[in-house]
């Protein structure tokens, strides 16, 4: 259910922080992050597409100090539950905590050489202080930048504790997000989001393709069974014809 909190239209009313924005420096190696960010965002956006109280974004800042517009942080991806996404997009230049009434619940960072140290240090400490419920980090290099392919932390009594990582026999790594009730996985050189009950991806496209493949396999199996049944019927008819001919020969003899 969409929150009843009214979000002020900052563009019209100019309820801006006393110190507004300095232009941020672009991430010089941001293209290294682009593919995994886009992939996971697509999956999580699809996951919550039918909910009107969920805001999923990787295109805006989280602003956390009403007196200082430069007190802001750009997550690679974040999710906020219990908010009004339409009001945020229309009324605010960024995700302003004092207007939305809460901090994001989930934040994800993806490593690049120029951002990894900040993700492990300043950003982690900031998300913990702000009260972000879960903080996840993904390293497309497999661990060269973060020390491990992925890590999840959840807030407990104001401090982050690590989510358990499970390593499979094939070298894959999997961890569970209690907040989202989903599993994140790393397999070789890619990340995925899995349904815990099945261990399969939540990717709608992949699921649709798998369903089509399963349906095709079922049709082929059914056709093979029909062909086999027809072959058995033909053999039975041939055997009956042979026996009849044999009987006719005996009667004539």
C-alpha positions in Angstrom: 0.0 0.0 0.0 1.4 3.4 -1.0 2.4 5.6 1.9 0.2 8.5 2.8 3.2 10.8 3.5 3.1 13.9 1.3 6.3 14.7 -0.5 6.9 18.4 -1.1 7.5 19.4 -4.7 11.0 20.8 -4.4 11.1 22.0 -8.0 8.1 24.3 -7.4 8.4 25.2 -3.7 12.2 25.3 -3.8 12.5 23.6 -0.4 16.2 23.0 -1.1 19.0 22.5 1.4 20.8 25.6 2.5 23.9 24.5 0.6 23.1 23.1 -2.8 25.0 20.9 -5.0 28.6 20.8 -6.3 28.9 19.0 -9.5 30.1 15.5 -8.8 33.1 14.0 -10.6 32.1 11.2 -13.0 33.3 7.6 -12.2 36.1 7.2 -14.7 35.8 3.4 -14.9 32.1 3.3 -14.6 31.6 1.1 -17.7 33.1 -1.8 -15.8 30.1 -1.6 -13.4 27.5 -1.1 -16.0 26.6 -4.6 -17.1 26.1 -6.2 -13.6 24.3 -3.1 -12.3 21.9 -3.2 -15.3 21.3 -6.9 -15.0 20.5 -7.0 -11.3 18.5 -3.8 -11.5 16.4 -5.3 -14.2 15.7 -8.4 -12.2 14.8 -6.5 -9.0 12.7 -4.0 -10.8 10.7 -6.8 -12.4 10.4 -8.5 -9.0 8.6 -5.5 -7.6 6.8 -4.3 -10.7 3.4 -5.0 -9.3 4.0 -3.1 -6.0 3.1 0.6 -5.8 5.2 1.2 -2.7 8.6 0.2 -3.9 11.2 2.5 -5.3 14.1 0.9 -7.2 16.8 3.2 -8.7 20.4 3.6 -9.6 20.1 7.0 -11.2 19.8 9.4 -8.2 21.6 10.4 -5.0 20.5 9.6 -1.5 20.6 13.0 0.3 20.7 12.7 4.0 21.2 16.3 5.5 18.6 18.9 4.9 21.1 21.6 5.7 23.7 20.5 3.2 22.9 19.5 -0.4 26.4 18.0 -0.8 25.7 15.5 2.0 24.7 12.9 -0.5 25.8 9.5 -1.7 25.3 7.8 -5.1 24.6 4.0 -4.6 25.0 1.8 -7.7 21.5 0.5 -6.8 19.1 0.9 -4.0 15.5 -0.1 -2.9 13.1 1.7 -0.6 9.9 0.0 0.6 6.8 1.8 1.9 7.3 5.0 -0.2 5.6 6.7 -3.1 7.8 6.2 -6.2 5.7 8.5 -8.4 6.0 11.4 -5.9 9.7 10.9 -5.5 10.3 10.9 -9.3 8.1 13.9 -9.9 8.8 16.1 -6.9 12.4 15.6 -5.9 15.8 16.0 -7.6 17.2 13.1 -5.5 16.0 10.7 -2.8 15.8 13.1 0.1 15.5 11.2 3.4 13.7 14.1 5.1 11.0 14.2 2.5 10.5 10.5 1.9 10.5 9.9 5.7 13.0 7.0 5.7 16.3 5.7 4.4 16.5 3.1 1.7 16.2 -0.5 2.9 18.6 -2.1 0.5 21.8 -0.8 -1.1 24.1 -2.5 -3.6 27.5 -1.4 -4.8 29.5 -2.9 -7.7 33.3 -2.6 -7.6 35.5 -0.7 -10.0 39.2 0.2 -9.4 38.3 3.8 -8.6 35.4 3.0 -6.3 36.3 -0.2 -4.4 38.1 1.4 -1.5 35.2 3.9 -0.9 32.6 1.0 -1.1 34.5 -0.9 1.6 35.2 2.2 3.8 33.3 5.4 3.7 30.1 4.2 2.0 29.9 1.1 4.3 30.2 3.3 7.4 27.7 5.8 6.1 25.1 3.2 5.2 25.5 1.6 8.6 25.1 5.0 10.3 22.1 5.9 8.3 20.4 2.6 9.1 20.3 0.9 5.7 19.0 -2.6 6.5 21.1 -4.5 4.0 24.3 -3.6 2.2 25.6 -5.8 -0.6 28.8 -5.6 -2.7 29.5 -7.3 -6.0 33.0 -7.6 -7.5 32.9 -8.3 -11.3 36.6 -9.3 -11.2 35.8 -12.2 -8.9 37.5 -10.7 -5.9 40.5 -8.7 -7.1 38.9 -5.4 -5.8 36.9 -6.4 -2.8 38.8 -9.5 -1.8 35.8 -11.8 -2.6 33.2 -11.9 -5.5 30.4 -10.7 -3.3 29.4 -9.9 0.3 26.2 -9.1 2.0 25.7 -7.4 5.4 22.6 -6.8 7.4 22.0 -4.4 10.2 21.7 -5.8 13.7 21.5 -3.5 16.7 22.9 -0.6 14.7 25.9 -2.6 13.3 26.5 -4.6 10.2 27.0 -8.4 10.4 28.0 -10.5 7.5 25.5 -12.7 5.6 26.7 -16.3 5.3 28.4 -17.2 2.0 27.9 -20.8 0.7 30.5 -22.1 -1.8 29.3 -24.8 -4.1 31.3 -27.7 -5.4 31.6 -25.9 -8.8 33.1 -22.9 -7.1 29.9 -20.8 -7.2 29.0 -18.6 -4.3 25.5 -18.0 -2.9 24.1 -15.9 -0.1 20.6 -15.2 1.1 19.0 -11.8 1.6 16.6 -11.9 4.5 15.2 -8.5 3.5 14.3 -9.5 -0.1 13.9 -13.2 0.5 16.1 -13.8 -2.4 19.5 -15.4 -3.0 22.4 -13.7 -4.8 24.9 -15.9 -6.6 28.2 -15.6 -8.3 29.1 -18.2 -10.9 32.3 -17.9 -12.8 32.0 -14.4 -14.2 28.4 -13.3 -13.6 25.9 -12.5 -10.9 22.3 -13.7 -10.7 19.3 -13.4 -8.4 17.7 -16.7 -7.4 14.4 -17.9 -5.9 15.5 -19.7 -2.6 12.8 -22.3 -3.0 14.0 -23.5 -6.4 17.5 -22.2 -6.7 16.6 -20.9 -10.2 16.9 -17.4 -11.5 14.1 -14.9 -11.1 14.9 -13.5 -14.6 11.5 -13.4 -16.3 13.1 -13.8 -19.7 15.2 -16.8 -18.7 12.1 -18.3 -16.9 10.0 -17.8 -20.0 12.6 -19.5 -22.2 13.0 -22.3 -19.7 9.2 -22.8 -19.7 9.1 -22.9 -23.5 12.0 -25.4 -23.5 10.2 -27.6 -20.9 6.9 -27.4 -22.9 8.8 -28.3 -26.1 10.5 -31.2 -24.3 7.1 -32.4 -23.0 5.6 -32.2 -26.5 8.5 -34.1 -28.0 8.3 -36.7 -25.2 4.5 -37.1 -25.8 5.1 -37.4 -29.6 7.8 -40.0 -29.0 5.3 -41.9 -26.8 2.6 -41.7 -29.5 5.1 -42.9 -32.1 6.1 -45.8 -29.9 2.5 -46.7 -29.3 1.8 -46.6 -33.0 4.8 -48.8 -33.7 3.7 -51.3 -31.0 0.2 -51.3 -32.5 1.6 -51.9 -36.0 3.7 -54.8 -34.7 0.6 -56.2 -32.9 -1.4 -56.0 -36.1 1.4 -57.7 -38.1 1.6 -60.5 -35.5 -2.2 -61.0 -35.6 -2.1 -61.1 -39.4 0.8 -63.6 -39.2 -1.2 -65.8 -36.8 -4.3 -65.7 -39.0 -2.3 -66.7 -42.0 -0.7 -69.5 -40.0 -4.1 -70.7 -38.9 -5.5 -70.5 -42.4 -2.7 -72.6 -43.7 -3.3 -75.2 -41.0 -7.0 -75.3 -41.8 -6.3 -75.8 -45.5 -3.7 -78.5 -44.7 
